[in-house]
Amino acid sequence: MDIIIQQFYEKVTSELERHVEKIFIEGDGDITEVINTVKENLDELGCNIIKEFLEECDQKIKKSTERKKNWVVQQKDMKKTLITIFGEVKYLRVYYKSKGDKGFTYLLDDIVGIERYQRMDNGLTSKIIELASDHSYQKSADLAVKGVKISRETVKNKIRKLGKIDNRELEEERKEKKKVKRLYVEADEDHIALQHGAKRTISRLIYVHEGLERVNKTRNKLKNVKYFSGLYKNNVEDLWLEVIDYIDDNYDVVKIETTYLAGDGAKWIKEGLNWLPRPKYVLDRYHLNKYVLKATGHLPKIRFWLWEGLNECDIYKVKKIFKEIIKNTKRETKLKAVKDSRGYILSNWGGIVRYCKDPYALGCSAEGHISHILSHRMSSRPLGWSTIGAEQMSRMRAFKFNGGKAEDIYKLIRQKKKDKKIAIKTEKIFKRSKTKTLYPAAKEVLPALKSGKVNGTYRAIKAYAF
């Protein structure tokens, strides 16, 4: 290990001296070139350290008497390439044959968690999947690691292997349920283009929160928000079951006086009224405005009177204005649009009145959340998704906005990974010893420790030594 570090030191020192000459004598170059040089060398160092670590471990296994009881060497120096965040790590290991009936295997790979046909480290896989929730598959691969070509198909396959992420994946068990008087549930959907000319599909989004909290003078944010997303094409009840289970697990339902359900009036959204505790429906003002414009596009002067009737919650006035609009609408197609708008407004009248008269009813921000959470990645660009891909990405976006990071994805990968039973007691191979270790103690290679002088540097390095 100390040889690798010495070589790294000599190489970096030489290249830094070259940059000094280039910047100060030739008047060319800048700090960015220096940073890139250091980064490239650090990546190379990382690859070399991982390679040596794996090969040292392999030799430790090979020499072990514990290994010799159950496994015999079948072939030495078998090549393996593992793509990591540093780049490609190429190492050699031994192939073994079982003395019993356990077949052939690479004991090193089994012990350190590298699967037989695995080419990419799980940490890098996690990073790529996290990036893919924001970027295209190919761009995610390019951003994750430099100098190694990873195809978009590889990224897609990694996501497919991960499977559907549970909307409640990041939750921790609560010791005590929260007590709130009012809970808010908002819902909307995004229309996503499918591949091969198939019809569009719908990705649904529901989020639960406790109201608004002030961030600064001009901005509010949702308090303790939780997102749920997925296609749920033929089983929207499953989505509402997830939501109500979350509410039941995290809140004292008895203490909830009202649950405000806000949305555009779609049937699947109103289904939530059958599930939520003491629900009250609130119509999304964005969609209300959309239908007002649809009804009065050809008669803009009447729009003010229609809004006045809506804001006063005067249903008779609204009906009267619609009669006037219909009377002055000659074109058949426009007449149909007016009647559709009237039907929409009257069928959602309760939600309109509640928004105006209930002081605790908040405006619905679902349209903005759809744009930010789903459309940004899935439908704002000319993309075509498979049904599986749309399902997975919808859940990945919810996972991201629920706080999911690369390290959380790594945990999911490990959970899904089937543990191999290794017929060898690794603790006997790598047991701690006062006289013999895999690598020399830090004091053997660091001058600050070798001198024996007890000072601040000595104590700091000693504290972090193996």
N, C-alpha and C positions, 0 to 999 in steps of 0.2 A: 504493500500500500504506500509506504514512504517513497518508493521509487517512482510511482505514478505521480505523486504530489510534487516530487522534485522535478520531474520532467515537465509537469504543468507549469511550475514556477519559472523554469528556465525559458520555456516557450513564450509565456505571457510577458515576461520581463523583456525578452528580445523584441517582441512585437510592439510593446509600449514604447520602447526606446525609438523604434522606427517612427511611431506616431509623433513623438516629441520632436524628432528631426523634421518631419513633414510639416508640422504646425508652426514651429518656432523658427526654423531655418529656411525652409522652402516657402513658407507663408501659405500653405495649402492644408486642406483637411479641417475637421472640427471635432467636437466632443462626441457627436453621434457615431462617427467612425470608430472612436475609442470604445464606446459602449458596445457596439456591434461585435468588435473584436473580442472583448471580454466575454460577452454572452456566448459566442461560438466556442470559445475555449472552455468555458464552464460546462457547456453541454457535452463537449468531448470528454471532459474530466468525469462528468456524471456517468457517461456510457462506460468508460474504463473502470470506474469504481464498481459499478454494478456487475460488470463482466468478471472482475477479480473476485468479488464477493461470492457470486454463484459458483465459480470454479473452485474456490477454496472450500466452500460448503460441500461441493461434490466430492472433493478429495477426502474430506473428513468422513463422509458417508462410506466411501470406498475402503478406507482403512479401518473402519469400525468392526470390532468383533461381533457386535450385536447384529450388524448387517449380514455378516458371513454365516450366521446361523440359519437364515431363511432365504437369502438371495445370493446368486452367483453372477459374476460378470459375464455378460453375453457379448458386448462390444464396447470398446472405448472410443473416446473422442468423437461422439456423435454431435453434429452441428445443430444449433438452434438459433433463430433470430427472434428477438422480442422487441417490438416497437414501444418505446417509452416516451415520457415527456422530454427526455434529453435527446432522443433520436433512436437509431437502431442499435441494439445491444446484441452482439454476436458472441456466443459462448459455446464451450464444449462440455458435454456431460456423458456419463456412463449409462449404458443400457443394460438392465438386469433381467435375469430369468429366475422365477420363483423355484425354490426346492420342492414346494408343494404343488398346489393346483391353482395358484393365483396368476399364472401367465407371465407376461413380460411387461416391464414398465421402466420409466426413468424415475428413480426414487427422488432425485433432487427436485424435479418438477412437481412431483406429488406433494412433497413436504412444503415447498414454498408457495404452492397454490397456482401452478401454471398447468393449464389443461393440455391435453395431448395435441390438439390442433390450434391452440391459441397463439395468435401472432401479435396481439396487442395487450399491453398491460391494462389491468382493470382501472387503474387510476387515470390513464389516458382515455380509456373508453368513457369514463364518467365525465371527464372534461369535454369530450367531443359531444356527448349527448346534451350536456348543459348548454353548450354553444349552439347546438342544433335547434334549441327552443327559440332562439332569436335569429339565426341565420340559416341560409340554405345548407343542405347537406355537404356540398363541396366546399363552401366557404368555412364551415365549421371544422372540417378536416385540415384545411390550409392554415387556419388560425391556431389550431391546437398544438401542432408540432411543425417545426421548420426542417427542411432538408429531406423529408420523407414523403413520398407520394402515397396518399390514402384516397381511394376512390369514394365517390358519393354513394355507390352501392354498398361499400363496406360500412359507411355510417348508417345507412338505412337498415342494414342487417343487424347492427348493434342495437338499434332502437327496437327492432322487431323482437330480438332475443330478450330484451328487458321486459317486454310485454306492457300491458295497460297498468299505469300507475294509479293506485287507489287514491281517490280524492281526499281521503282522511289519513294518508300515509304519515304525515308529519306530526300528528297529534300525540300529546303525552297524556297519560292518565291523570285526571284531576283528583286531588284529595277532597276538595270541597267545590260544589257547584256554585257558579256565579248567580247572584240574585239581582235581576233587573226587572223594572216595571214594563219596559217597552223594548221590543225586538223588531228589527227591520229585515225584510227579505225582499230582494229585487231580482228580477229574471228577464232575460231576453235571449235572442238567438242570432246566429250568424249563418248566412247561406254560403256554402263552400262548393266550388266547382270540382267535379270528379273527372277522372281520366277517361280516355277513349270515348268521349262523346256521351257519357252517361249523364243522367239528370243530376241536378245539384242535390246535395245533402245538407242537413241542418245540424249544426253544433250548438248545443244548449249551454247556457251559463246561468247559474244561480249563485248569489252571494248573500251571506248573512252578516249583519253588523249591529252595533249597539247605538247607532246614531252618528252625529258629526262631532268632531273635536277640532278646536282651533289650532292651526299650525303657525300662522302669522296673521298680520292685519288683513291680508287679502285672500288667504287660502285656508280652506278646511280640508279635513280628511276623514274617511270612515273609521270609526273606532272598532278595533278588534274584528276586522273583516276576515271572513273565511269563504273561499271560492270552491265551487263544484262545477265541473264541466265534462262533456262527453256527448256522443251522438244520441244514445238512448232512443233509437228510432222507433222501436215497437214496445218499449217498456219504460215510459216516462215515470211510471209509478216507482220504479227502482231508484230513480234520481231523487224523487221526493222522500223516499224511505231513507236515503243517505242523509238528506238534509234534516229530517225530523230526528233521526238517530243522533246526529251531531248535536242538535239542540238539547235533546234529552240527556245526553252524556255531559254536556258542559254548562247547562243552565238549570236552575230550579224552576221547573215548568209551572209549578203552583203559584210562584211569585210573579209570573208574567201576566200582566193585565191585558196587554194588546200586542199582537204581532201584525205589523203593517206589511202587507204584500203588495208590491208595486210592479207594474209591468204594462204591456201594451194591450192587454185584454185577450191574448191568445188562449185558446181552450186549455192547452197543456199548462199554462201559467196559472189559470184559475183553478186548475186541479189542486193546487197547493192549499186552497181554502178548505179542502177536505182533510188536510193533514196537520196544518199548523195550529198551535194553541191560541184560541180566541182571536181569530184572524179578522182583519178589516182590509178591504181591497182599495188601492189607490191607483188611479189611471196615470200612466206616464204622460207628462205634458208635452214631451217631444212628439209623440204619436198623435196626441190630440191636435196639436198645431198642424201636423201633417194633413190631417183630415179636414181641418178648417180651411187650409189653403186649397185643398182638392175641391172643396165645395164652392169656394168663392173666387177661384182663379179668374173667372170671366166677369165677375162682379165685385171688384175690389172695394167699392164704396160700402158694400153691405157687410164686409168683414168686421168692421169696427162694432156694428150692432150685434153681430153674432157673438163676438168675444164679450161684449157687455152682458149679454144674456147668460153666457157660460160662467163668467166671474161672479154674477149675482145669483147663480144657481137657480135661475128662473126657467123652469122647463117649458112653461107655456109660451114665454117670449121666444125661446129657442125654436119651438115648433112653428110659431108664427113666422119667424124669419125664414125658416126652411121652406114654408109654403110660398113665401115671396120669391125665394131663389128659384124654386121649381117653376113658378109662374113665368119667370123671366128667362128661363132656359129653353132654347129652341132645339139645339142639337141633341140627337138621341144619345150619342156616346157620353156627352157631358151630363145629360140628365141622369144617366146610370151612375156616374161618379158622384153626383150630388146625393142621390138616394142611398148609395153605399155609405157616404159620409154621415148622413142622418141616422142610418141604422147603427153605425158604429158608435156615434155619440150617445144615442138614446139607450143602447144596450149596455153602455159603460157609465151611465148617469150617476150611479152610486159612488163610483170611484172619483168622478169629477167633483161631486158635492163634498166628499170626505176631504179631498185635498184643500178645498177652499175654506171649510168650516172647522176642521179638526186642527187645533194648534200644534199637535205633535206629529201630524202627517208631514213627511219630508218630500221634497221633489225627488223624482227617480233619476238616477245617473246611469242607468243600465246601458243606454246607447253609447255613452262615452267609454264605459267599461268593455263593451263588446269591441269597439274600435281598438282600444288599447291592448286588450288581452288576447282576443281571437283574431280579428281582422288584420291587425298589424303583421302577423306571421302567416295567416292562412288564406285570406281572400282579397287583401288590398292590392296584390300583384297578380299577374296572369299565371296562376299556378293551377295544376291539376293534381288532385289527391286520390289515392286509393281509399276505400272505406276504412281499412285497418289503419292506414297512415293518418287519416283525419281524426279517427278516434284517439290514437296515441298522442298526436300533437295537441289536441284539445286538452287532454289530461295533463300533458307536460306543461302547457301554458298555465293551467290552474296551479300545478305543483310549484312552478317558478314563482307565481305571485303569492302563493302561500308561504314563501320563504325557502323553497327547496334550492339547494346548492349542489355542486359537484360531489362534495363529501356525502351528501344524503343519497345521491344516485349510486355512489360506490357501495354504501350500506345495502341498498336494494339488490345490487349485483351479487354481493356476497350472500345475501339471504337466498337468492334464487339458485345459487351455485350448489351443485350436489357435492357433498363432502365425500372424498374417497377415503376408504378405510385403508390405512397404511399398516402393513404387517411388520412394523419395525418400531421399536421404542426410541423415538427421537430424543427424549430427555437423557437417555444413556449415551447418545452420540455427542450431544452438545452440552453435556453437564459442565457446570462451572468448576474450574480448577485453579488453585493458587499458583501452580507452576506452569500450566500450559493453557493457552487461549488461542482462539482463531487468529487474533491480531495482537501485536505487542501493545503493552500499556502505553498511554500517551507520553509518559515520562521518558520512554525509550527513543522517541522521535522528535519531541519538542524541546528546543534549547532552554526555554523558560523554566521547564521542569527539571531538565538534566543538570542545571547548575546547582540545584539544591537550595538556592537562596529563597527564603520565605518572604514574599512580598505580595502586593495586590495582584500582579499578573499571575504569579504562581497559584494563589488561592482561586482566582477566577477559572484558570485552565484546569486545575485539579478538580474543581467542582463539576466541570462538564466532561471530564475524562470518562472513559468507558465505565 
